[in-house]
Amino acid sequence: MADKPELVPAWHRKGPEVIEVPSHIIATYKNAYVNGCWIYDAKDRKFYTPLEFIDNWKNIYSELDHEKPNPKLKVMNPMAAVRQRAEWVRKASEELQAVLEKLEKYNASFERKSK
């Protein structure tokens, strides 16, 4: 029984708990870093530089999505972020123009009614 590790509750352990970075997170980081790319989190729709990603991996990665390779994380060219955001702005602008046109055709007064 001497080779069985002693189970010590976390509050009795001394020193900081070491959390290992999962291997596929390191692989994603290295792939992006070496190729000059960014990492896109499809779930949160955010881009991270490799350094931002490795610094915040605990917030980005959860145990529930530990699939290898993780489908929500994509290594992409930084220009993809610019193109994606430009497309979002274009769509939002089109929607705003449609609302403004509808407002112009609507014959209502938005004045406060007197009592």
Contacts in CASP RR format, 6 or more apart in sequence:
PFRMAT RR
TARGET T0000
AUTHOR 0000-0000-0000
METHOD contacts of the structure
MODEL  1
MADKPELVPAWHRKGPEVIEVPSHIIATYKNAYVNGCWIYDAKDRKFYTP
LEFIDNWKNIYSELDHEKPNPKLKVMNPMAAVRQRAEWVRKASEELQAVL
EKLEKYNASFERKSK
10 17 0 8 1.000
19 58 0 8 1.000
21 54 0 8 1.000
21 57 0 8 1.000
22 61 0 8 1.000
22 66 0 8 1.000
24 68 0 8 1.000
24 69 0 8 1.000
24 70 0 8 1.000
25 54 0 8 1.000
25 57 0 8 1.000
25 61 0 8 1.000
27 69 0 8 1.000
28 39 0 8 1.000
28 53 0 8 1.000
28 69 0 8 1.000
28 70 0 8 1.000
28 73 0 8 1.000
28 75 0 8 1.000
29 39 0 8 1.000
29 50 0 8 1.000
29 53 0 8 1.000
29 54 0 8 1.000
29 57 0 8 1.000
31 37 0 8 1.000
31 75 0 8 1.000
32 38 0 8 1.000
32 39 0 8 1.000
32 50 0 8 1.000
32 53 0 8 1.000
32 75 0 8 1.000
33 50 0 8 1.000
35 75 0 8 1.000
36 50 0 8 1.000
36 78 0 8 1.000
37 50 0 8 1.000
37 75 0 8 1.000
37 76 0 8 1.000
37 77 0 8 1.000
37 78 0 8 1.000
38 47 0 8 1.000
38 48 0 8 1.000
38 49 0 8 1.000
38 50 0 8 1.000
38 75 0 8 1.000
38 76 0 8 1.000
38 77 0 8 1.000
38 78 0 8 1.000
38 80 0 8 1.000
38 81 0 8 1.000
39 47 0 8 1.000
39 48 0 8 1.000
39 49 0 8 1.000
39 50 0 8 1.000
39 53 0 8 1.000
39 73 0 8 1.000
39 74 0 8 1.000
39 75 0 8 1.000
39 76 0 8 1.000
40 46 0 8 1.000
40 47 0 8 1.000
40 48 0 8 1.000
40 73 0 8 1.000
40 74 0 8 1.000
40 75 0 8 1.000
40 76 0 8 1.000
40 80 0 8 1.000
40 81 0 8 1.000
41 47 0 8 1.000
41 48 0 8 1.000
41 60 0 8 1.000
41 72 0 8 1.000
41 73 0 8 1.000
42 71 0 8 1.000
42 72 0 8 1.000
42 73 0 8 1.000
42 74 0 8 1.000
43 65 0 8 1.000
43 72 0 8 1.000
44 60 0 8 1.000
47 76 0 8 1.000
47 78 0 8 1.000
47 81 0 8 1.000
48 56 0 8 1.000
48 60 0 8 1.000
53 60 0 8 1.000
60 73 0 8 1.000
61 70 0 8 1.000
65 72 0 8 1.000
END
